[in-house]
Amino acid sequence: MCTNGLNAGQFQETITQIDEAVALCRRWTHRAFHGAEDAELVSSAASLKKAQGLLDEVRALLSDAGESLEREAAASGATVKLV
């Protein structure tokens, strides 16, 4: 479970919690985008749409980090279990 002094299971859970927080922010941003779009606030809507895309990129990077952690922990002989 511990890899180089780090509890891999807890670290995986931390990555999951960060992803869940970003997912919530992404949903709020999506709702704000539709509000701006419906109100014909073109510049605001465009910025919010771009923010949605960046939040999607953050979630993809977090997914990559989780997968990398699993591989690295497995290579060290530690096990990672999702709770």
Protein Blocks (a to p, Z undefined) as FASTA:
>chain_A
ZZghiafklmmmmmmmmmmmmmmmmmmmmmmmmmmmmnopaklmmmmmmmmmmmmmmmmm
mmmmmmmmmmmmmmnopacddZZ
